[in-house]
Structure formats: C-alpha cells, structure tokens
Amino acid sequence: MRDRITKGMIVAVAAILMTGCAWVRLDEAGKDVRVATAEEVASCEALGKTHSKTSPRAWIFARNPRKIDQELEFLARNEAANLGGDTIVPRGPASQDGRRSYDVYRCGG
C-alpha cells in the first residue's frame, strides 16, 4: 500500500512538472492591462515601474521559459492594475533568471 502511494505521488509531481508549473494567475484587474511597445505608449502617462520575479526552477528541474515569461507578465499586469495603470512595457530582453522589469502607463481615459 505504501509503495502505491509513493508511486502515485511521483506520478502526480511528474505530471505537474510536465505541464510547466503555472503558479501565477492573472487576476480580474490584471486582465484589463495590456502589453505594449515603447512606441505605442508615447502619448500615455507614465506611472512608474514594477519588477516581477518567479522561480526559474521546480525542484531540480528547469522550468519552461515561455511559462516563466508568462508568469512574469501576469505579475506585472496584476501590479500595474494596483498602480492604476492599464498598460505595461517590458524593459530589456526576455526574463533573466526568472526576473523582469516593466514600465507602467495609463493610456486610457
């Protein structure tokens, strides 16, 4: 019986790891925040910056880079909404070690 439980737990953990381990969710307010380029926000009001961080590893396994980037974007969109923003612009290249910075803007009325 104990071996079955252990094997079941191993299978469950492996299944979670294979799906990319999405731990961050986009909240309702964050859904209204869009991602734009610097050119697209030229006439918008700059509100500040936000910095996102998530784990690039799940235990000993490296996580899917696309999933990491998605989580960083979700965190930034959620925080931009908290700051009163409706648009974010990623700063610099794609995430490095599970971190990325974003500029926050208010472009709408």
N, C-alpha and C positions, 0 to 999 in steps of 0.2 A: 504494500500500500504506500509506504513512504517513497519508494522508487518511482511510483506513478506520479505522485505529487511533485517530486523533484523534476522529473522529465516534463511534466505539464508546465511547470514554471519556466523551465529552459525554453520550451517551445513558445510560450507566451512572450517572454523577453525578446527572443529572436524575431518574432512577428512584429513587435513594436519597433525594433531597430530597423527592420527592413522597410517599414512604412515611412521612415525619415524622422520620427520622433518630433512631431509638431507640438511644442509645449506652449506656444504663444497664440492667443486668439485675438482677432480683430474685434474690438468692442463696437457697440452701436454708433457712438460718436466718431470713432475712427473710420467707419465705413464711408463717412461723408468727406474725408480728407483724401485729396488726390495727390499723385506723384507727378511732378512736372520737371521741366528743364529750367536752367537759369534764364534762358531767353523768354520762356513763357511767363515768368514772374516779374518781368522788368517793370511793369506798372503796378505791382502789388505792394502792400505794406509789409515790411519785414518785421517779424515779431521776436525773433531770436533763433536759438539753436537748440537741438536736442541730440542726445547721444544714446545709442542703443547698444546693448550687449546681450549676447546669448552664448550658450556653451557650444563650441565647435566639435565637442566630443560627447559621446554617450558611453560611459564607462571607458573601455579601451578602444572603442570603435570611432573612427572619424565619421561625422555626420555628413549628409548630403549638402553640398554647398548651396544649391538652389533653395533648400528648406531653411538653411541658416539665413540667407538673404531675405527670404520671405518673412521670417520671424523678426528680423531687424527692421524691415519696413513696417510690419504690423505694430511693433513697439513705438516706432517714430510717429506713425499715423495716430495711434491712441494718444500719445503725449501731445502732439500738435493740436488735437481737439481740446485737450485740457488747457492749452495755452490760448485758445480762441482762434486757432489757425484753421484754414481749410485746404492748405497746400503745403507739401514738403518738397525739397530739392535735395537729393543725395549729394554729399560733399566727397570729392575724391573718388578713387577707384572702388570697386566692389569690396565687400567686407574683408577685413584683415583680422584673423584670429577671433572671429565672432563679434567684431565691433564695427560700428559705422556711425558717422555724424551726418546730420541733416539740418538744413536751414528751414525755418518755419515762416510761412507767409499767410496773410489774409488777402485773398483776391476777390472774394465775393462781397456783396453789399452788406 
